[in-house]
Amino acid sequence: MEYFWYVLAAIGAGVGTGLAGLSAATVMVPILIVLCPSFASENGAYQETAIALASDILGSAVTAYTYIKHKNIDLKRGWIMMACILVMCTVGSYAAFKAGNVVLGGFTLFLTFFIGIRFLVKPDTSRENQPDKGSKLDVKGIIISLFFGLTIGFGTGFVGTGGGMMMLVVFTVFLSMELKTAVGTSTFIMTFTALIASVSHILIHPAILLEKWHVMLICIVVTTISSLLSARFANRVSNRVIGLTTGAVLTVLGATMIFLNYRDKILGNQLFMATAITFCRYFVYIASLALTLIVIHILSKIPKDIFRKLLHIAAFTSSIYVALRGEGWMAESLTLIIFGLVVWPLLNLAEKWSGYKNLFVEKKKGEVKTSLLLLFISQGIFLAIAKGILGKTYILVAATSAWGLGDIAAAWVGRPLGKHKVHLKLADHNKSWEGSAAMFAVAMIACFVSLTLLTDFTLGIRIIVSIIIGVVSSFSEMCSKNGDDTVIVPLMNLIVLAILSIWL
């Protein structure tokens, strides 16, 4: 069975190298650490690193050759980094031997996951006004190259990552290289750093060749082939496709490896289990609701603006459902925040789908994913405050339902019937008095129903509180601009309800 993991690790390493210039160890070491018992010895992680570095030599070489053929390399802006890295990788290799499994194992597992997240959040690092290939480094560029070259060089030998991801970040973010040029340059450098670090590892611990030569041979051959194929693919597609593909693979791989490596601690943690249960319940709810809305969209000719607000229902009811069906406020808050962080990169990927614009009506590019991220994170925080700190679930439910339903009413009434625009100093002048009136009425009703279902307040108190929340919702929505009502309106409602709860 271990041979299967050897091949899988090598394929993943090759894909990472060919697509994004990642070192083989970024993918290979976590798999071998977690899934291969033969590397469980004291020097197991060190041996895995040496094997990954050896695999990196030809893998990076064929990748660099492919990028060079497509003129995607710029050594004039990368030679200082290359010199520094070559000098420091031997030092890092010796330090790694002294560090042992704990440092290497934990670092590479989490490195894989966070590299994947980074690519999903920002798959294309290209920017406007990039310097020409072969242009000279300025003083700032020289200082950056020296600093990162020395630190990446040490990390190359110490962790065995080849420095690929770090070099890619430095080249694109600090030295303004185009993504494919950065990949080509970093893999060219990695060919030599991997060679030096690999030889250093083997000289320091010769038993690697005697004990693991067959593993090394398999990994080198498979990594080289998959690197070549991936590099050819990468030079034929856009930077965005490269980034998203790599990000998805590494995020899933990293999360899986972290879970397998720490599964006993994770499964024994009550908060984790409560969050997992709450998340699963919520996922079933939101998936069912989303599927229903998509079917409605396909089978009916409902106007886009109306459908947009139907999607709004699925979003704003999320925190209410979680608060009422979850396993404790901490698990519920984490569920909302985690879901928001997961949805953002998925929508980032879906934006390239031709049907995305038909499904979501956006006032500006990226509005939906940004709004949902803000919504889920803010609602997670509001839930923690209302239910966790104040211990009053009704505050969250009333504040959120008043905003969510009131906002829908304001849109459905204000757009077709809004003839009288609001000209108050703080208000958004695109809002109308008709829409604000609808917001007031529906927010008041939503608050009243929430208080009736979740509290034992007298009728008079429920009416007074509902009228106050109706006014607050309407005014704060009127003054919200650029979609800020997603956070501002429920926040203002929550603050007012929290203050009123002192006397209720």
TANOR-V10508 format. One record per residue. PHI is phi as a letter, one per 30 degrees, with the letter a starting at -180 (999 if undefined). OMEGA is omega as a letter, one per 40 degrees, with the letter a starting at -180 (* if undefined). D_CENTER is the distance of its C-alpha to the mean C-alpha in whole Angstrom. Layout:
# TANOR-V10508
phi->PHI omega->OMEGA d_center->D_CENTER
phi->PHI omega->OMEGA d_center->D_CENTER
This chain:
# TANOR-V10508
phi->999 omega->a d_center->32
phi->d omega->i d_center->31
phi->d omega->i d_center->32
phi->d omega->i d_center->29
phi->d omega->i d_center->26
phi->e omega->a d_center->28
phi->d omega->i d_center->28
phi->d omega->i d_center->24
phi->d omega->a d_center->23
phi->d omega->i d_center->25
phi->d omega->i d_center->24
phi->d omega->i d_center->20
phi->d omega->i d_center->21
phi->d omega->i d_center->23
phi->d omega->i d_center->20
phi->d omega->i d_center->18
phi->d omega->a d_center->21
phi->d omega->a d_center->22
phi->d omega->a d_center->19
phi->b omega->i d_center->17
phi->i omega->i d_center->20
phi->d omega->i d_center->18
phi->d omega->a d_center->21
phi->d omega->a d_center->22
phi->d omega->a d_center->22
phi->e omega->i d_center->18
phi->c omega->a d_center->18
phi->d omega->a d_center->22
phi->d omega->i d_center->22
phi->e omega->a d_center->20
phi->d omega->a d_center->21
phi->d omega->i d_center->25
phi->d omega->a d_center->24
phi->d omega->a d_center->23
phi->c omega->a d_center->25
phi->c omega->a d_center->28
phi->d omega->a d_center->31
phi->d omega->i d_center->33
phi->c omega->a d_center->31
phi->d omega->a d_center->31
phi->d omega->a d_center->34
phi->e omega->a d_center->34
phi->c omega->a d_center->33
phi->e omega->a d_center->31
phi->d omega->i d_center->28
phi->d omega->i d_center->30
phi->d omega->i d_center->31
phi->d omega->i d_center->28
phi->d omega->i d_center->27
phi->d omega->i d_center->30
phi->d omega->i d_center->30
phi->d omega->i d_center->26
phi->d omega->i d_center->28
phi->d omega->i d_center->31
phi->d omega->a d_center->29
phi->d omega->a d_center->27
phi->d omega->a d_center->30
phi->d omega->i d_center->31
phi->d omega->i d_center->28
phi->d omega->a d_center->27
phi->d omega->a d_center->30
phi->d omega->i d_center->30
phi->d omega->i d_center->27
phi->d omega->i d_center->28
phi->d omega->i d_center->31
phi->d omega->i d_center->30
phi->d omega->i d_center->28
phi->d omega->i d_center->31
phi->e omega->i d_center->33
phi->c omega->i d_center->31
phi->h omega->i d_center->31
phi->c omega->i d_center->28
phi->a omega->a d_center->29
phi->b omega->a d_center->30
phi->d omega->i d_center->31
phi->d omega->i d_center->33
phi->c omega->a d_center->30
phi->b omega->a d_center->29
phi->d omega->i d_center->32
phi->d omega->i d_center->32
phi->e omega->a d_center->29
phi->d omega->a d_center->30
phi->d omega->a d_center->33
phi->d omega->a d_center->32
phi->d omega->i d_center->29
phi->d omega->a d_center->32
phi->d omega->a d_center->34
phi->d omega->a d_center->32
phi->d omega->i d_center->30
phi->d omega->i d_center->34
phi->d omega->i d_center->34
phi->d omega->i d_center->30
phi->d omega->i d_center->31
phi->d omega->i d_center->34
phi->d omega->a d_center->32
phi->d omega->i d_center->30
phi->d omega->i d_center->33
phi->d omega->a d_center->34
phi->d omega->i d_center->30
phi->i omega->a d_center->30
phi->d omega->a d_center->28
phi->d omega->a d_center->26
phi->d omega->a d_center->25
phi->d omega->a d_center->24
phi->d omega->a d_center->22
phi->d omega->a d_center->20
phi->d omega->a d_center->19
phi->d omega->i d_center->18
phi->d omega->a d_center->16
phi->d omega->i d_center->14
phi->d omega->i d_center->14
phi->e omega->a d_center->13
phi->d omega->a d_center->9
phi->d omega->i d_center->8
phi->d omega->i d_center->10
phi->d omega->i d_center->8
phi->d omega->a d_center->4
phi->e omega->a d_center->6
phi->d omega->i d_center->8
phi->d omega->a d_center->6
phi->d omega->a d_center->5
phi->b omega->a d_center->9
phi->d omega->a d_center->11
phi->c omega->a d_center->14
phi->c omega->i d_center->15
phi->d omega->i d_center->19
phi->b omega->i d_center->21
phi->d omega->i d_center->24
phi->h omega->i d_center->27
phi->d omega->i d_center->26
phi->d omega->i d_center->29
phi->d omega->i d_center->31
phi->d omega->i d_center->31
phi->i omega->i d_center->33
phi->d omega->a d_center->34
phi->d omega->i d_center->35
phi->d omega->i d_center->32
phi->d omega->a d_center->33
phi->e omega->i d_center->34
phi->d omega->i d_center->30
phi->d omega->i d_center->29
phi->d omega->i d_center->31
phi->d omega->i d_center->30
phi->d omega->a d_center->27
phi->d omega->i d_center->28
phi->d omega->a d_center->30
phi->d omega->a d_center->28
phi->d omega->i d_center->25
phi->d omega->i d_center->27
phi->d omega->a d_center->29
phi->d omega->i d_center->26
phi->d omega->i d_center->24
phi->d omega->i d_center->27
phi->d omega->i d_center->28
phi->d omega->i d_center->24
phi->e omega->i d_center->25
phi->d omega->a d_center->28
phi->d omega->a d_center->27
phi->c omega->i d_center->24
phi->i omega->a d_center->25
phi->d omega->a d_center->21
phi->i omega->i d_center->24
phi->i omega->a d_center->21
phi->e omega->a d_center->20
phi->d omega->i d_center->16
phi->d omega->i d_center->18
phi->d omega->a d_center->21
phi->d omega->i d_center->18
phi->d omega->a d_center->16
phi->d omega->a d_center->20
phi->d omega->a d_center->21
phi->d omega->a d_center->19
phi->d omega->a d_center->18
phi->c omega->a d_center->22
phi->c omega->i d_center->24
phi->h omega->i d_center->23
phi->d omega->i d_center->23
phi->d omega->a d_center->22
phi->e omega->a d_center->19
phi->d omega->i d_center->22
phi->d omega->i d_center->24
phi->d omega->i d_center->22
phi->d omega->i d_center->21
phi->d omega->a d_center->25
phi->d omega->a d_center->26
phi->d omega->i d_center->24
phi->d omega->i d_center->25
phi->d omega->i d_center->29
phi->d omega->a d_center->28
phi->d omega->i d_center->27
phi->e omega->a d_center->30
phi->d omega->i d_center->32
phi->d omega->i d_center->30
phi->d omega->i d_center->29
phi->d omega->a d_center->33
phi->d omega->a d_center->34
phi->d omega->i d_center->31
phi->d omega->i d_center->32
phi->d omega->i d_center->36
phi->d omega->i d_center->36
phi->d omega->a d_center->34
phi->d omega->i d_center->37
phi->d omega->i d_center->40
phi->d omega->a d_center->38
phi->b omega->a d_center->38
phi->e omega->a d_center->40
phi->d omega->i d_center->40
phi->e omega->a d_center->37
phi->d omega->a d_center->39
phi->d omega->a d_center->41
phi->c omega->a d_center->39
phi->b omega->a d_center->36
phi->d omega->a d_center->38
phi->d omega->i d_center->37
phi->d omega->a d_center->33
phi->d omega->a d_center->33
phi->d omega->i d_center->35
phi->d omega->a d_center->33
phi->d omega->a d_center->30
phi->d omega->a d_center->31
phi->d omega->a d_center->32
phi->d omega->i d_center->29
phi->d omega->a d_center->27
phi->d omega->a d_center->29
phi->d omega->a d_center->30
phi->d omega->i d_center->26
phi->d omega->a d_center->25
phi->d omega->i d_center->28
phi->d omega->a d_center->27
phi->d omega->i d_center->23
phi->d omega->i d_center->24
phi->d omega->i d_center->27
phi->d omega->a d_center->24
phi->d omega->a d_center->22
phi->d omega->i d_center->25
phi->c omega->a d_center->25
phi->b omega->a d_center->22
phi->d omega->i d_center->20
phi->e omega->a d_center->18
phi->d omega->i d_center->15
phi->d omega->i d_center->16
phi->e omega->a d_center->16
phi->d omega->a d_center->12
phi->d omega->i d_center->11
phi->d omega->i d_center->13
phi->d omega->i d_center->12
phi->d omega->a d_center->9
phi->d omega->a d_center->9
phi->d omega->a d_center->12
phi->d omega->i d_center->11
phi->d omega->i d_center->8
phi->d omega->a d_center->11
phi->d omega->a d_center->14
phi->d omega->i d_center->12
phi->d omega->i d_center->12
phi->d omega->a d_center->15
phi->d omega->i d_center->17
phi->d omega->a d_center->16
phi->d omega->a d_center->17
phi->d omega->a d_center->20
phi->d omega->a d_center->21
phi->c omega->a d_center->21
phi->d omega->a d_center->22
phi->d omega->i d_center->25
phi->d omega->a d_center->24
phi->d omega->a d_center->21
phi->d omega->i d_center->23
phi->d omega->a d_center->26
phi->c omega->a d_center->24
phi->d omega->i d_center->25
phi->d omega->i d_center->22
phi->d omega->a d_center->19
phi->d omega->i d_center->22
phi->d omega->i d_center->22
phi->d omega->i d_center->19
phi->d omega->i d_center->19
phi->d omega->i d_center->22
phi->d omega->a d_center->21
phi->d omega->i d_center->17
phi->d omega->i d_center->19
phi->d omega->a d_center->22
phi->d omega->a d_center->20
phi->d omega->i d_center->18
phi->d omega->i d_center->22
phi->d omega->a d_center->22
phi->d omega->i d_center->20
phi->d omega->i d_center->20
phi->d omega->a d_center->24
phi->d omega->i d_center->24
phi->d omega->i d_center->21
phi->d omega->i d_center->24
phi->d omega->a d_center->27
phi->d omega->i d_center->26
phi->d omega->i d_center->25
phi->d omega->i d_center->28
phi->e omega->a d_center->30
phi->d omega->a d_center->28
phi->d omega->a d_center->30
phi->d omega->a d_center->33
phi->b omega->i d_center->34
phi->c omega->a d_center->34
phi->d omega->i d_center->33
phi->e omega->a d_center->32
phi->d omega->a d_center->29
phi->d omega->i d_center->29
phi->d omega->i d_center->30
phi->d omega->i d_center->27
phi->e omega->a d_center->25
phi->d omega->i d_center->26
phi->d omega->i d_center->26
phi->d omega->i d_center->22
phi->d omega->i d_center->23
phi->d omega->i d_center->24
phi->d omega->a d_center->22
phi->d omega->a d_center->19
phi->d omega->i d_center->22
phi->d omega->a d_center->23
phi->e omega->a d_center->20
phi->d omega->i d_center->21
phi->d omega->i d_center->25
phi->d omega->a d_center->24
phi->d omega->a d_center->22
phi->d omega->a d_center->24
phi->d omega->a d_center->27
phi->c omega->a d_center->26
phi->d omega->a d_center->24
phi->c omega->a d_center->25
phi->j omega->a d_center->25
phi->d omega->i d_center->23
phi->d omega->i d_center->21
phi->d omega->a d_center->20
phi->d omega->i d_center->20
phi->d omega->i d_center->18
phi->d omega->i d_center->15
phi->e omega->a d_center->15
phi->d omega->a d_center->14
phi->d omega->i d_center->12
phi->d omega->a d_center->10
phi->d omega->i d_center->11
phi->d omega->i d_center->9
phi->d omega->i d_center->6
phi->d omega->a d_center->6
phi->d omega->a d_center->9
phi->e omega->i d_center->7
phi->d omega->i d_center->6
phi->d omega->i d_center->9
phi->d omega->i d_center->11
phi->d omega->i d_center->10
phi->d omega->a d_center->11
phi->d omega->a d_center->14
phi->e omega->i d_center->15
phi->d omega->i d_center->17
phi->d omega->a d_center->19
phi->d omega->a d_center->23
phi->d omega->a d_center->23
phi->d omega->a d_center->20
phi->d omega->i d_center->22
phi->d omega->a d_center->25
phi->d omega->a d_center->23
phi->c omega->i d_center->21
phi->c omega->a d_center->23
phi->c omega->i d_center->22
phi->d omega->i d_center->24
phi->a omega->a d_center->21
phi->d omega->i d_center->19
phi->i omega->a d_center->15
phi->d omega->a d_center->17
phi->d omega->a d_center->16
phi->d omega->i d_center->12
phi->d omega->i d_center->13
phi->d omega->a d_center->15
phi->d omega->i d_center->14
phi->d omega->i d_center->11
phi->d omega->a d_center->14
phi->d omega->a d_center->16
phi->d omega->i d_center->14
phi->d omega->a d_center->13
phi->d omega->i d_center->17
phi->d omega->i d_center->18
phi->d omega->i d_center->17
phi->d omega->i d_center->19
phi->d omega->i d_center->22
phi->d omega->i d_center->22
phi->d omega->i d_center->22
phi->d omega->a d_center->25
phi->d omega->a d_center->27
phi->c omega->a d_center->27
phi->d omega->a d_center->26
phi->d omega->a d_center->28
phi->d omega->i d_center->31
phi->i omega->a d_center->31
phi->b omega->a d_center->32
phi->d omega->a d_center->30
phi->d omega->i d_center->32
phi->d omega->i d_center->30
phi->d omega->a d_center->27
phi->d omega->a d_center->28
phi->d omega->a d_center->31
phi->d omega->a d_center->29
phi->d omega->a d_center->26
phi->d omega->i d_center->28
phi->d omega->i d_center->31
phi->d omega->a d_center->28
phi->d omega->a d_center->26
phi->d omega->i d_center->30
phi->d omega->i d_center->31
phi->d omega->i d_center->29
phi->d omega->i d_center->30
phi->d omega->i d_center->33
phi->d omega->a d_center->33
phi->d omega->a d_center->32
phi->d omega->i d_center->34
phi->c omega->a d_center->37
phi->d omega->a d_center->36
phi->d omega->i d_center->35
phi->d omega->a d_center->38
phi->c omega->a d_center->41
phi->d omega->a d_center->40
phi->c omega->a d_center->43
phi->c omega->a d_center->43
phi->d omega->i d_center->40
phi->d omega->a d_center->39
phi->c omega->i d_center->41
phi->d omega->a d_center->40
phi->e omega->a d_center->39
phi->d omega->a d_center->35
phi->d omega->i d_center->35
phi->d omega->a d_center->33
phi->d omega->i d_center->36
phi->d omega->i d_center->34
phi->d omega->a d_center->35
phi->c omega->i d_center->38
phi->d omega->i d_center->40
phi->d omega->i d_center->40
phi->d omega->i d_center->36
phi->d omega->i d_center->36
phi->d omega->i d_center->39
phi->d omega->i d_center->37
phi->d omega->i d_center->35
phi->e omega->a d_center->37
phi->d omega->a d_center->39
phi->d omega->i d_center->36
phi->d omega->i d_center->34
phi->d omega->i d_center->37
phi->d omega->a d_center->38
phi->d omega->i d_center->34
phi->d omega->a d_center->35
phi->d omega->i d_center->38
phi->d omega->a d_center->37
phi->d omega->i d_center->34
phi->d omega->i d_center->37
phi->d omega->a d_center->40
phi->d omega->a d_center->37
phi->c omega->a d_center->36
phi->b omega->i d_center->39
phi->c omega->i d_center->42
phi->d omega->i d_center->43
phi->d omega->a d_center->46
phi->e omega->a d_center->46
phi->d omega->i d_center->47
phi->d omega->i d_center->44
phi->d omega->a d_center->42
phi->d omega->a d_center->43
phi->d omega->a d_center->43
phi->d omega->a d_center->40
phi->d omega->i d_center->39
phi->d omega->i d_center->41
phi->d omega->a d_center->39
phi->d omega->i d_center->35
phi->d omega->i d_center->36
phi->d omega->a d_center->38
phi->d omega->a d_center->34
phi->d omega->a d_center->32
phi->d omega->a d_center->34
phi->d omega->a d_center->35
phi->d omega->i d_center->31
phi->d omega->i d_center->30
phi->d omega->a d_center->33
phi->c omega->a d_center->32
phi->d omega->a d_center->28
phi->b omega->i d_center->27
phi->h omega->i d_center->24
phi->i omega->a d_center->22
phi->d omega->a d_center->22
phi->d omega->i d_center->24
phi->e omega->a d_center->21
phi->c omega->a d_center->21
phi->d omega->a d_center->25
phi->d omega->i d_center->27
phi->d omega->i d_center->25
phi->d omega->i d_center->25
phi->d omega->i d_center->29
phi->d omega->a d_center->30
phi->d omega->a d_center->29
phi->d omega->a d_center->30
phi->d omega->i d_center->34
phi->d omega->i d_center->34
phi->d omega->i d_center->33
phi->d omega->a d_center->36
phi->d omega->a d_center->38
phi->d omega->i d_center->37
phi->d omega->a d_center->39
phi->c omega->a d_center->42
phi->d omega->* d_center->42
